[in-house]
Every structure is written in structure tokens, then in C-alpha cells.
Amino acid sequence: MIDIGTKIATRREAIVEGKVYLKTGVVKLIKAKKIPKGDALQTARIAGILAAKKTPEIIPFCHPIAIEFVDIKFFLKNREIKIIATVRGEAKTGMEMEALTATLVAALTIYDMCKPLDKDIIISDIKLLKKSGGKSGLYVKR
């Protein structure tokens, strides 16, 4: 691990986006909360939040940090679910890995809950939209 012992803790935030592409009929079932395994979005939200908290346990050199806030939002279109994860806290290192992990695990949870209904699910376009805090300051994806 990199030594962050001499760094100063600052307010930090990371926002990550990801997309899950599914058949239109499956997206309709998700909206109606009629997926056989249960409420896919609520389950994905919980899974993403838990994943953010457990990031240092699954990413080998990721520092454990004090996460103070995690939010996961879903935006549904015809064949697409956009996931936006926001992670905030005060730490000596960034929140990007936690937000990325939250997004990906939320997407994987949707995949798992919908795989009996759609064999062509695609998880794609996972990217950092914004990060703030620390020495590097503000980054916003263009």
C-alpha cells in the first residue's frame, strides 16, 4: 500500500456512472417490481452500498477509509438502466474505488436478478464522473 500517513484528511466525494443494457420487457418488469427474485433496484442499491463499505476487503491495495455517505440512483430508459453512485467522506485518500465498486456491484446485482429473463445483458460504460478533495482538487469528466 502507498503510505498516506503524512497526508491531511479532506472532504472528498466521488461520483461514478455505469450502465446495464437489457431487453425492453425486462426493464418494464424491473419498473413494475415484477422480477421473480424480487425488487431488483432496491436489492442492487443495498448491494452497492455494502460493496462500497467493503471495497478494501476486495481490492488488494485499497486503503480502508471512513465513508460517511453512499447514495445509488437508477435511471431507467427503454433498454438501459443508468446507475449513479455517490460516495462522500473525510479521508486522506479518494473515494473513487468505493464509488466504482458500488456501481459495479449494483450492476452485477441487476444482472444476477435478471439473468433468467435475459441472456444478453451488458454491463458497460463504468466511469468516474467527478471527484473532489485532496491535493489534486476537482476533477469533472468532460
C-alpha positions in Angstrom: 0.0 0.0 0.0 1.1 3.6 -0.6 1.9 5.5 2.6 -0.8 8.1 3.2 0.3 8.7 6.8 1.5 12.2 6.2 -1.5 13.3 4.1 -4.1 15.6 5.6 -7.7 14.3 5.7 -10.0 16.5 3.5 -13.7 16.3 2.5 -13.9 14.0 -0.6 -16.5 12.9 -3.0 -16.6 10.6 -6.0 -19.4 10.1 -8.4 -19.4 7.2 -10.8 -21.8 6.1 -13.6 -22.4 2.7 -15.1 -25.0 1.2 -17.4 -26.8 -2.1 -17.7 -28.4 -2.9 -21.0 -31.4 -5.3 -21.0 -34.3 -6.2 -23.1 -37.1 -3.7 -23.0 -39.5 -6.2 -21.5 -37.1 -6.8 -18.6 -36.8 -3.1 -17.9 -40.6 -2.9 -17.8 -40.6 -5.8 -15.3 -38.0 -4.0 -13.2 -40.1 -0.8 -13.2 -43.2 -2.8 -12.1 -41.2 -4.7 -9.4 -42.1 -8.0 -11.0 -38.7 -9.7 -11.4 -39.2 -13.2 -9.9 -36.3 -12.8 -7.5 -37.7 -9.6 -6.1 -37.2 -5.8 -6.3 -34.1 -5.6 -8.5 -33.3 -1.9 -7.9 -33.7 -2.0 -4.1 -31.6 -5.1 -3.9 -29.0 -3.5 -6.2 -29.0 -0.3 -4.1 -28.3 -2.3 -0.9 -25.7 -4.4 -2.6 -23.9 -1.3 -3.9 -23.9 0.4 -0.5 -22.5 -2.8 1.1 -19.9 -3.1 -1.6 -18.7 0.5 -1.1 -18.2 -0.3 2.6 -16.2 -3.5 1.8 -14.0 -2.2 -1.0 -10.7 -2.5 0.9 -11.6 -6.2 1.5 -11.7 -7.0 -2.2 -9.3 -4.5 -3.8 -5.8 -5.6 -2.5 -4.1 -2.2 -2.0 -7.1 -0.1 -1.3 -7.0 1.8 2.0 -9.9 1.4 4.5 -11.5 4.8 4.7 -14.3 6.4 6.7 -17.2 6.5 4.3 -19.8 9.0 5.6 -22.4 8.8 2.8 -23.3 6.4 -0.1 -26.1 7.0 -2.5 -27.1 5.0 -5.5 -29.6 6.2 -8.0 -31.1 4.4 -11.0 -32.4 6.0 -14.2 -34.4 3.7 -16.5 -34.9 4.0 -20.2 -36.2 1.5 -22.8 -33.3 -0.9 -22.8 -30.9 0.8 -20.3 -30.5 1.3 -16.6 -28.1 4.1 -15.7 -26.5 3.8 -12.3 -25.1 6.8 -10.5 -23.2 6.1 -7.2 -22.0 8.9 -5.0 -19.6 8.3 -2.1 -18.5 11.0 0.4 -16.4 11.3 3.5 -13.4 12.9 5.1 -10.2 10.9 4.4 -6.6 11.0 3.4 -7.3 9.3 0.1 -10.0 9.4 -2.5 -13.4 7.8 -2.7 -13.2 6.7 -6.3 -12.6 3.0 -5.7 -15.6 2.8 -3.3 -17.9 4.6 -5.9 -16.6 2.4 -8.7 -17.1 -0.8 -6.6 -20.6 0.4 -5.6 -21.6 1.0 -9.2 -20.2 -2.3 -10.5 -21.8 -4.4 -7.7 -25.1 -2.7 -8.2 -24.9 -3.6 -11.9 -23.9 -7.2 -11.2 -26.8 -7.5 -8.8 -29.2 -6.4 -11.5 -27.5 -8.9 -13.9 -27.9 -11.7 -11.3 -31.6 -10.9 -10.7 -32.5 -10.6 -14.4 -30.3 -13.4 -15.9 -33.1 -15.9 -16.1 -35.1 -13.4 -18.2 -32.3 -12.1 -20.5 -29.2 -13.9 -21.6 -27.9 -10.8 -23.5 -27.4 -8.4 -20.5 -24.5 -6.0 -21.0 -22.7 -4.1 -18.2 -20.9 -1.2 -19.7 -19.6 2.4 -19.6 -18.5 2.4 -15.9 -16.6 5.7 -15.4 -15.7 8.3 -12.9 -17.8 11.4 -13.5 -16.5 13.6 -10.7 -14.1 13.6 -7.8 -13.2 16.3 -5.3 -10.9 16.8 -2.4 -7.3 16.2 -1.7 -4.2 17.6 -3.4 -5.5 17.0 -6.9 -8.6 19.0 -6.2 -11.7 18.9 -8.5 -12.0 16.5 -11.5 -15.1 16.5 -13.7 -15.4 14.2 -16.7 -15.9 16.2 -19.9 
